[in-house]
């Protein structure tokens, strides 16, 4: 999932990352749906956290050209090395308090590109997001998520209208997305990619993916792309 499209030449297919997958069946279904990337969580407090052994087993079901993204929160280099030595990650996602320098150093240590999660507050302004984009200019992309207490996704939606058009080509839009609202989100932001976790889970069961909801989400994204292409 390489973020290279300039803002004036947005691609006609929104990339899809399905995050927080828990088992090989989830991976196989995501691949069958045509997901561009799958997210594996390596943050122990999360209900979606994986052991390295489980991640290795799941990775065997990932074919070429589907990116495995490892999500980390304030991880040290030792953990990143342990994970990347065993799991064929294609990118890192930093979701904690990592500074630009720390992100750059950690990614360089394991020789992988990285995404930076930006937690968007209720009082955030477009200028704040532009500043984040400048600060994390070395990131492959910016994952824009709603600000919640603690770390990781909280399944909350933020005001998409504050995302500046000049950031859309780097944006991986996240935060409370589901099959019911992702078409509107894509029409509003026109992001490079969308990322979903809680929106494809069994109701009231954090970390347990619902394959029907996964299917509905991907179909909604494709419908949004088809509508944009027809305009």
BALOBA-1460 file (C-alpha; in Angstrom, 3 decimals):
// residues 231
<rec num="1" residu="x" x="0.000" y="0.000" z="0.000"/>
<rec num="2" residu="x" x="2.339" y="2.727" z="-1.297"/>
<rec num="3" residu="x" x="1.137" y="6.296" z="-0.903"/>
<rec num="4" residu="x" x="2.433" y="8.065" z="-3.973"/>
<rec num="5" residu="x" x="-0.528" y="9.645" z="-5.777"/>
<rec num="6" residu="x" x="-0.214" y="13.459" z="-5.931"/>
<rec num="7" residu="x" x="-3.316" y="15.402" z="-4.905"/>
<rec num="8" residu="x" x="-4.147" y="16.517" z="-8.428"/>
<rec num="9" residu="x" x="-4.104" y="12.942" z="-9.726"/>
<rec num="10" residu="x" x="-6.048" y="10.959" z="-7.138"/>
<rec num="11" residu="x" x="-6.411" y="7.284" z="-8.006"/>
<rec num="12" residu="x" x="-9.874" y="5.971" z="-8.806"/>
<rec num="13" residu="x" x="-9.604" y="3.038" z="-6.370"/>
<rec num="14" residu="x" x="-9.547" y="3.699" z="-2.662"/>
<rec num="15" residu="x" x="-7.120" y="1.346" z="-0.961"/>
<rec num="16" residu="x" x="-8.537" y="-0.727" z="1.899"/>
<rec num="17" residu="x" x="-6.845" y="-1.788" z="5.124"/>
<rec num="18" residu="x" x="-8.718" y="-4.212" z="7.372"/>
<rec num="19" residu="x" x="-7.152" y="-3.994" z="10.818"/>
<rec num="20" residu="x" x="-7.108" y="-6.016" z="14.010"/>
<rec num="21" residu="x" x="-7.567" y="-9.393" z="12.343"/>
<rec num="22" residu="x" x="-7.408" y="-12.254" z="14.817"/>
<rec num="23" residu="x" x="-7.024" y="-15.536" z="12.958"/>
<rec num="24" residu="x" x="-6.262" y="-17.220" z="9.641"/>
<rec num="25" residu="x" x="-9.939" y="-17.271" z="8.683"/>
<rec num="26" residu="x" x="-10.101" y="-13.487" z="8.972"/>
<rec num="27" residu="x" x="-7.015" y="-13.157" z="6.790"/>
<rec num="28" residu="x" x="-8.329" y="-15.511" z="4.139"/>
<rec num="29" residu="x" x="-11.623" y="-13.630" z="3.978"/>
<rec num="30" residu="x" x="-9.862" y="-10.259" z="3.760"/>
<rec num="31" residu="x" x="-7.695" y="-11.528" z="0.905"/>
<rec num="32" residu="x" x="-10.714" y="-12.967" z="-0.912"/>
<rec num="33" residu="x" x="-12.422" y="-9.572" z="-0.659"/>
<rec num="34" residu="x" x="-9.434" y="-7.880" z="-2.287"/>
<rec num="35" residu="x" x="-8.095" y="-5.969" z="0.717"/>
<rec num="36" residu="x" x="-4.853" y="-4.130" z="-0.025"/>
<rec num="37" residu="x" x="-3.527" y="-4.429" z="3.500"/>
<rec num="38" residu="x" x="-4.250" y="-6.203" z="6.743"/>
<rec num="39" residu="x" x="-3.378" y="-4.817" z="10.152"/>
<rec num="40" residu="x" x="-1.831" y="-6.889" z="12.931"/>
<rec num="41" residu="x" x="-1.789" y="-5.362" z="16.410"/>
<rec num="42" residu="x" x="1.323" y="-5.763" z="18.582"/>
<rec num="43" residu="x" x="0.168" y="-3.737" z="21.568"/>
<rec num="44" residu="x" x="-0.451" y="-6.127" z="24.498"/>
<rec num="45" residu="x" x="-3.195" y="-4.094" z="26.267"/>
<rec num="46" residu="x" x="-5.358" y="-4.175" z="23.149"/>
<rec num="47" residu="x" x="-8.104" y="-6.827" z="22.884"/>
<rec num="48" residu="x" x="-6.903" y="-7.257" z="19.291"/>
<rec num="49" residu="x" x="-3.261" y="-7.917" z="20.238"/>
<rec num="50" residu="x" x="-1.481" y="-10.883" z="18.662"/>
<rec num="51" residu="x" x="1.363" y="-13.002" z="19.889"/>
<rec num="52" residu="x" x="4.266" y="-13.324" z="17.471"/>
<rec num="53" residu="x" x="3.484" y="-17.019" z="17.050"/>
<rec num="54" residu="x" x="-0.130" y="-16.283" z="16.071"/>
<rec num="55" residu="x" x="0.983" y="-13.561" z="13.659"/>
<rec num="56" residu="x" x="3.441" y="-15.921" z="11.985"/>
<rec num="57" residu="x" x="0.692" y="-18.489" z="11.432"/>
<rec num="58" residu="x" x="-1.681" y="-15.853" z="10.022"/>
<rec num="59" residu="x" x="1.008" y="-14.447" z="7.728"/>
<rec num="60" residu="x" x="1.220" y="-17.796" z="5.931"/>
<rec num="61" residu="x" x="-2.217" y="-17.019" z="4.485"/>
<rec num="62" residu="x" x="-1.192" y="-13.658" z="3.020"/>
<rec num="63" residu="x" x="-0.342" y="-13.799" z="-0.712"/>
<rec num="64" residu="x" x="2.071" y="-11.532" z="-2.590"/>
<rec num="65" residu="x" x="1.083" y="-7.876" z="-3.018"/>
<rec num="66" residu="x" x="-1.088" y="-7.770" z="0.090"/>
<rec num="67" residu="x" x="0.707" y="-5.686" z="2.721"/>
<rec num="68" residu="x" x="0.902" y="-6.743" z="6.348"/>
<rec num="69" residu="x" x="0.994" y="-3.639" z="8.554"/>
<rec num="70" residu="x" x="2.185" y="-4.012" z="12.142"/>
<rec num="71" residu="x" x="0.577" y="-1.634" z="14.650"/>
<rec num="72" residu="x" x="2.807" y="-0.574" z="17.552"/>
<rec num="73" residu="x" x="2.296" y="1.760" z="20.505"/>
<rec num="74" residu="x" x="5.413" y="3.258" z="22.114"/>
<rec num="75" residu="x" x="7.340" y="0.098" z="21.282"/>
<rec num="76" residu="x" x="11.083" y="-0.167" z="21.697"/>
<rec num="77" residu="x" x="13.512" y="-1.359" z="19.046"/>
<rec num="78" residu="x" x="13.815" y="-4.793" z="20.653"/>
<rec num="79" residu="x" x="10.110" y="-5.516" z="20.168"/>
<rec num="80" residu="x" x="10.167" y="-4.283" z="16.586"/>
<rec num="81" residu="x" x="13.133" y="-6.525" z="15.823"/>
<rec num="82" residu="x" x="11.483" y="-9.535" z="17.459"/>
<rec num="83" residu="x" x="8.332" y="-9.036" z="15.395"/>
<rec num="84" residu="x" x="9.944" y="-8.176" z="12.078"/>
<rec num="85" residu="x" x="12.441" y="-11.031" z="12.310"/>
<rec num="86" residu="x" x="9.519" y="-13.457" z="12.441"/>
<rec num="87" residu="x" x="6.610" y="-11.766" z="10.655"/>
<rec num="88" residu="x" x="6.928" y="-10.484" z="7.053"/>
<rec num="89" residu="x" x="5.634" y="-6.979" z="7.704"/>
<rec num="90" residu="x" x="5.483" y="-4.577" z="4.809"/>
<rec num="91" residu="x" x="5.016" y="-1.445" z="6.922"/>
<rec num="92" residu="x" x="4.888" y="-0.168" z="10.482"/>
<rec num="93" residu="x" x="2.075" y="1.875" z="12.015"/>
<rec num="94" residu="x" x="3.012" y="4.024" z="15.005"/>
<rec num="95" residu="x" x="-0.023" y="4.695" z="17.164"/>
<rec num="96" residu="x" x="1.460" y="6.068" z="20.401"/>
<rec num="97" residu="x" x="3.452" y="9.128" z="21.441"/>
<rec num="98" residu="x" x="6.349" y="8.534" z="19.066"/>
<rec num="99" residu="x" x="8.102" y="11.686" z="17.869"/>
<rec num="100" residu="x" x="9.118" y="12.120" z="14.232"/>
<rec num="101" residu="x" x="12.719" y="11.326" z="15.178"/>
<rec num="102" residu="x" x="11.709" y="8.171" z="17.031"/>
<rec num="103" residu="x" x="9.548" y="6.974" z="14.129"/>
<rec num="104" residu="x" x="12.388" y="7.552" z="11.700"/>
<rec num="105" residu="x" x="14.941" y="5.787" z="13.897"/>
<rec num="106" residu="x" x="12.731" y="2.780" z="14.624"/>
<rec num="107" residu="x" x="11.746" y="2.309" z="11.001"/>
<rec num="108" residu="x" x="15.371" y="2.608" z="9.915"/>
<rec num="109" residu="x" x="16.397" y="-0.039" z="12.453"/>
<rec num="110" residu="x" x="14.138" y="-2.616" z="10.802"/>
<rec num="111" residu="x" x="14.259" y="-1.114" z="7.291"/>
<rec num="112" residu="x" x="10.537" y="-0.692" z="6.790"/>
<rec num="113" residu="x" x="8.342" y="2.239" z="5.720"/>
<rec num="114" residu="x" x="5.946" y="3.624" z="8.281"/>
<rec num="115" residu="x" x="2.586" y="5.275" z="8.840"/>
<rec num="116" residu="x" x="1.873" y="7.735" z="11.633"/>
<rec num="117" residu="x" x="-1.481" y="7.744" z="13.376"/>
<rec num="118" residu="x" x="-2.705" y="11.280" z="14.052"/>
<rec num="119" residu="x" x="-5.429" y="11.495" z="16.691"/>
<rec num="120" residu="x" x="-7.819" y="14.251" z="15.627"/>
<rec num="121" residu="x" x="-9.438" y="16.135" z="18.513"/>
<rec num="122" residu="x" x="-12.829" y="17.804" z="18.519"/>
<rec num="123" residu="x" x="-11.143" y="21.214" z="18.453"/>
<rec num="124" residu="x" x="-8.508" y="20.335" z="15.851"/>
<rec num="125" residu="x" x="-8.222" y="22.685" z="12.901"/>
<rec num="126" residu="x" x="-7.053" y="22.116" z="9.320"/>
<rec num="127" residu="x" x="-3.857" y="23.973" z="10.183"/>
<rec num="128" residu="x" x="-3.139" y="21.446" z="12.947"/>
<rec num="129" residu="x" x="-3.317" y="18.581" z="10.476"/>
<rec num="130" residu="x" x="-1.116" y="20.432" z="8.011"/>
<rec num="131" residu="x" x="1.429" y="20.922" z="10.791"/>
<rec num="132" residu="x" x="1.300" y="17.199" z="11.605"/>
<rec num="133" residu="x" x="1.868" y="16.430" z="7.940"/>
<rec num="134" residu="x" x="4.949" y="18.645" z="7.929"/>
<rec num="135" residu="x" x="6.287" y="17.207" z="11.177"/>
<rec num="136" residu="x" x="5.854" y="13.660" z="9.925"/>
<rec num="137" residu="x" x="6.906" y="14.360" z="6.346"/>
<rec num="138" residu="x" x="9.023" y="11.184" z="6.323"/>
<rec num="139" residu="x" x="5.969" y="9.013" z="6.950"/>
<rec num="140" residu="x" x="4.602" y="7.011" z="4.041"/>
<rec num="141" residu="x" x="1.154" y="8.168" z="5.078"/>
<rec num="142" residu="x" x="-0.913" y="9.709" z="7.854"/>
<rec num="143" residu="x" x="-3.596" y="7.572" z="9.483"/>
<rec num="144" residu="x" x="-6.233" y="10.024" z="10.692"/>
<rec num="145" residu="x" x="-8.223" y="8.722" z="13.654"/>
<rec num="146" residu="x" x="-10.507" y="10.259" z="16.262"/>
<rec num="147" residu="x" x="-8.911" y="11.185" z="19.561"/>
<rec num="148" residu="x" x="-9.987" y="8.920" z="22.433"/>
<rec num="149" residu="x" x="-8.611" y="8.172" z="25.865"/>
<rec num="150" residu="x" x="-5.756" y="5.696" z="25.772"/>
<rec num="151" residu="x" x="-4.203" y="4.353" z="22.588"/>
<rec num="152" residu="x" x="-5.462" y="2.599" z="19.525"/>
<rec num="153" residu="x" x="-8.727" y="3.012" z="17.689"/>
<rec num="154" residu="x" x="-11.835" y="3.852" z="19.656"/>
<rec num="155" residu="x" x="-14.416" y="3.424" z="16.909"/>
<rec num="156" residu="x" x="-15.290" y="7.130" z="17.028"/>
<rec num="157" residu="x" x="-15.927" y="9.411" z="14.065"/>
<rec num="158" residu="x" x="-14.394" y="12.868" z="13.800"/>
<rec num="159" residu="x" x="-15.243" y="15.833" z="11.593"/>
<rec num="160" residu="x" x="-13.937" y="14.798" z="8.180"/>
<rec num="161" residu="x" x="-14.448" y="18.289" z="6.772"/>
<rec num="162" residu="x" x="-11.370" y="19.614" z="8.581"/>
<rec num="163" residu="x" x="-9.027" y="17.421" z="6.527"/>
<rec num="164" residu="x" x="-7.274" y="19.741" z="4.046"/>
<rec num="165" residu="x" x="-7.413" y="18.610" z="0.405"/>
<rec num="166" residu="x" x="-3.614" y="18.786" z="0.219"/>
<rec num="167" residu="x" x="-3.363" y="15.968" z="2.787"/>
<rec num="168" residu="x" x="-5.900" y="13.652" z="1.151"/>
<rec num="169" residu="x" x="-3.315" y="11.915" z="-1.038"/>
<rec num="170" residu="x" x="-1.421" y="10.902" z="2.142"/>
<rec num="171" residu="x" x="-4.481" y="10.154" z="4.246"/>
<rec num="172" residu="x" x="-5.489" y="6.750" z="5.514"/>
<rec num="173" residu="x" x="-8.906" y="7.649" z="6.892"/>
<rec num="174" residu="x" x="-9.897" y="5.815" z="10.067"/>
<rec num="175" residu="x" x="-12.107" y="6.331" z="13.098"/>
<rec num="176" residu="x" x="-15.573" y="4.856" z="13.354"/>
<rec num="177" residu="x" x="-15.866" y="3.819" z="9.725"/>
<rec num="178" residu="x" x="-18.359" y="1.134" z="8.750"/>
<rec num="179" residu="x" x="-20.361" y="-0.010" z="5.757"/>
<rec num="180" residu="x" x="-23.030" y="2.608" z="6.475"/>
<rec num="181" residu="x" x="-20.805" y="5.711" z="6.505"/>
<rec num="182" residu="x" x="-17.709" y="4.914" z="4.436"/>
<rec num="183" residu="x" x="-19.294" y="6.041" z="1.159"/>
<rec num="184" residu="x" x="-19.961" y="9.474" z="2.637"/>
<rec num="185" residu="x" x="-16.462" y="9.578" z="4.110"/>
<rec num="186" residu="x" x="-14.827" y="8.845" z="0.765"/>
<rec num="187" residu="x" x="-16.976" y="11.430" z="-1.007"/>
<rec num="188" residu="x" x="-16.047" y="14.040" z="1.608"/>
<rec num="189" residu="x" x="-12.311" y="13.393" z="1.959"/>
<rec num="190" residu="x" x="-11.266" y="11.407" z="-1.107"/>
<rec num="191" residu="x" x="-8.512" y="9.733" z="0.903"/>
<rec num="192" residu="x" x="-5.841" y="7.475" z="-0.512"/>
<rec num="193" residu="x" x="-7.023" y="4.656" z="1.752"/>
<rec num="194" residu="x" x="-9.521" y="3.754" z="4.446"/>
<rec num="195" residu="x" x="-8.829" y="1.719" z="7.580"/>
<rec num="196" residu="x" x="-11.423" y="-0.164" z="9.625"/>
<rec num="197" residu="x" x="-11.361" y="-2.358" z="12.720"/>
<rec num="198" residu="x" x="-14.284" y="-1.993" z="15.127"/>
<rec num="199" residu="x" x="-16.655" y="-1.333" z="12.220"/>
<rec num="200" residu="x" x="-16.195" y="-4.907" z="10.970"/>
<rec num="201" residu="x" x="-16.540" y="-6.625" z="14.334"/>
<rec num="202" residu="x" x="-19.318" y="-8.622" z="15.925"/>
<rec num="203" residu="x" x="-21.546" y="-6.261" z="17.899"/>
<rec num="204" residu="x" x="-20.256" y="-6.004" z="21.467"/>
<rec num="205" residu="x" x="-17.308" y="-8.352" z="20.882"/>
<rec num="206" residu="x" x="-14.123" y="-6.331" z="20.492"/>
<rec num="207" residu="x" x="-11.517" y="-8.144" z="18.473"/>
<rec num="208" residu="x" x="-13.951" y="-10.644" z="16.920"/>
<rec num="209" residu="x" x="-14.392" y="-9.979" z="13.223"/>
<rec num="210" residu="x" x="-17.729" y="-10.406" z="11.465"/>
<rec num="211" residu="x" x="-17.143" y="-11.679" z="7.934"/>
<rec num="212" residu="x" x="-20.473" y="-10.341" z="6.706"/>
<rec num="213" residu="x" x="-19.535" y="-6.857" z="7.932"/>
<rec num="214" residu="x" x="-16.115" y="-7.171" z="6.310"/>
<rec num="215" residu="x" x="-17.836" y="-7.979" z="3.026"/>
<rec num="216" residu="x" x="-20.323" y="-5.132" z="3.355"/>
<rec num="217" residu="x" x="-17.555" y="-2.636" z="4.111"/>
<rec num="218" residu="x" x="-15.469" y="-3.556" z="1.088"/>
<rec num="219" residu="x" x="-18.534" y="-3.464" z="-1.161"/>
<rec num="220" residu="x" x="-19.427" y="-0.002" z="0.149"/>
<rec num="221" residu="x" x="-15.926" y="1.281" z="-0.637"/>
<rec num="222" residu="x" x="-16.107" y="-0.118" z="-4.150"/>
<rec num="223" residu="x" x="-19.544" y="1.450" z="-4.619"/>
<rec num="224" residu="x" x="-18.130" y="4.823" z="-3.560"/>
<rec num="225" residu="x" x="-15.302" y="4.468" z="-6.071"/>
<rec num="226" residu="x" x="-17.724" y="3.501" z="-8.843"/>
<rec num="227" residu="x" x="-19.843" y="6.560" z="-8.130"/>
<rec num="228" residu="x" x="-16.823" y="8.867" z="-8.222"/>
<rec num="229" residu="x" x="-15.650" y="7.347" z="-11.511"/>
<rec num="230" residu="x" x="-19.062" y="7.971" z="-13.072"/>
<rec num="231" residu="x" x="-19.116" y="11.654" z="-12.143"/>
